[in-house]
Amino acid sequence: METQSRNNGEGQELPVLKKGIFYSIRDGGTDLIMEDSTKRGLTVQETSVDEKYHVRSERGMIYDMDGIGHRVGIRWFFPKGKYPFEAVLAYATEMEERYRKIRQETCPDY
């Protein structure tokens, strides 16, 4: 287990339970928080229920080259009572693999 932590905006430090290249999973007390590392620094613009995972999520906005905005997930809050760590890790691993494939296609020498 890693000892890194992140401030949740309320002065409370959240310990990192598992970290990959493109994700981190933090202990949020009652929730396991899966964070997309590629969205680090993106401002949270809304909190809603995620369509894919059906859990509370924080979303931000990224803009493409044409200036069109796209809402993207930044972090997802999985209630510990419904989602064991292994299930959240499986979602994070799936995200990691998706980003690895994109990186391989766009930067094959990386």
VMD Tcl script that draws the C-alpha trace (Angstrom):
set ca {
  {0.00 0.00 0.00}
  {1.35 3.41 -0.94}
  {1.42 6.23 1.57}
  {0.75 9.11 -0.78}
  {-2.33 11.18 -0.04}
  {-4.31 13.98 -1.54}
  {-6.30 16.78 0.03}
  {-10.01 16.41 -0.75}
  {-10.68 20.14 -0.57}
  {-11.89 19.96 3.03}
  {-8.44 19.63 4.60}
  {-8.78 15.86 4.95}
  {-5.96 13.72 3.55}
  {-7.03 10.70 1.50}
  {-4.60 7.77 1.42}
  {-3.80 6.09 -1.90}
  {-4.69 2.39 -1.83}
  {-3.47 1.56 -5.35}
  {-1.93 3.62 -8.13}
  {-1.34 2.92 -11.79}
  {0.03 5.09 -14.58}
  {-3.43 6.41 -15.48}
  {-5.44 5.97 -12.27}
  {-5.38 6.04 -8.50}
  {-7.75 4.52 -5.97}
  {-8.14 6.41 -2.70}
  {-9.83 5.60 0.58}
  {-12.58 8.19 1.02}
  {-14.00 6.85 4.29}
  {-17.34 5.44 3.14}
  {-16.28 5.38 -0.54}
  {-13.47 4.03 -2.66}
  {-12.55 6.88 -5.01}
  {-11.22 6.01 -8.46}
  {-9.47 8.98 -10.05}
  {-8.46 9.35 -13.70}
  {-4.88 10.68 -13.57}
  {-5.13 12.03 -17.12}
  {-7.74 14.51 -15.86}
  {-5.53 15.79 -13.03}
  {-5.95 19.54 -12.62}
  {-9.28 19.63 -14.47}
  {-11.87 21.77 -12.68}
  {-14.92 19.90 -11.39}
  {-17.98 21.45 -13.01}
  {-20.70 19.04 -11.92}
  {-21.44 16.05 -9.75}
  {-23.81 13.47 -11.20}
  {-24.51 9.75 -11.41}
  {-22.18 8.15 -13.95}
  {-23.96 6.31 -16.78}
  {-21.43 3.48 -16.96}
  {-20.73 2.72 -13.31}
  {-24.00 4.03 -11.78}
  {-22.17 5.77 -8.93}
  {-21.68 9.42 -7.99}
  {-19.01 11.06 -10.13}
  {-17.30 14.39 -10.58}
  {-17.15 15.63 -14.14}
  {-15.25 18.38 -15.92}
  {-15.11 19.84 -19.40}
  {-12.43 19.38 -22.05}
  {-12.47 21.08 -25.42}
  {-11.50 19.58 -28.76}
  {-9.63 21.39 -31.56}
  {-12.91 22.84 -32.86}
  {-13.69 24.39 -29.48}
  {-16.49 21.93 -28.74}
  {-16.75 21.03 -25.06}
  {-17.06 17.43 -23.86}
  {-18.03 16.42 -20.32}
  {-15.59 13.83 -18.94}
  {-15.34 11.92 -15.69}
  {-12.60 12.94 -13.28}
  {-13.33 10.72 -10.28}
  {-15.93 8.16 -9.26}
  {-17.17 7.42 -5.72}
  {-17.89 3.71 -5.16}
  {-19.71 3.00 -1.87}
  {-17.67 0.45 0.10}
  {-20.84 -1.43 1.09}
  {-21.73 -2.16 -2.56}
  {-18.33 -2.32 -4.27}
  {-15.42 -4.32 -2.87}
  {-11.90 -3.06 -3.57}
  {-11.39 -5.80 -6.19}
  {-14.36 -4.54 -8.25}
  {-13.07 -0.96 -8.24}
  {-9.59 -2.23 -9.11}
  {-11.09 -4.12 -12.09}
  {-12.69 -0.86 -13.35}
  {-9.38 0.99 -12.85}
  {-7.46 -1.75 -14.68}
  {-9.94 -1.52 -17.56}
  {-9.34 2.25 -17.74}
  {-5.57 1.68 -17.60}
  {-5.72 -0.78 -20.52}
  {-7.85 1.59 -22.60}
  {-5.31 4.41 -22.13}
  {-2.39 2.05 -22.83}
  {-3.98 1.08 -26.17}
  {-4.48 4.74 -27.08}
  {-0.87 5.49 -26.16}
  {0.37 2.52 -28.22}
  {-1.61 3.70 -31.27}
  {-0.56 7.33 -30.98}
  {2.99 6.94 -29.60}
  {4.22 3.45 -30.54}
  {7.83 4.21 -29.51}
  {6.87 5.30 -25.98}
}
mol new
graphics top color blue
foreach p $ca { graphics top sphere $p radius 0.5 }
foreach p [lrange $ca 0 end-1] q [lrange $ca 1 end] { graphics top cylinder $p $q radius 0.2 }
display resetview
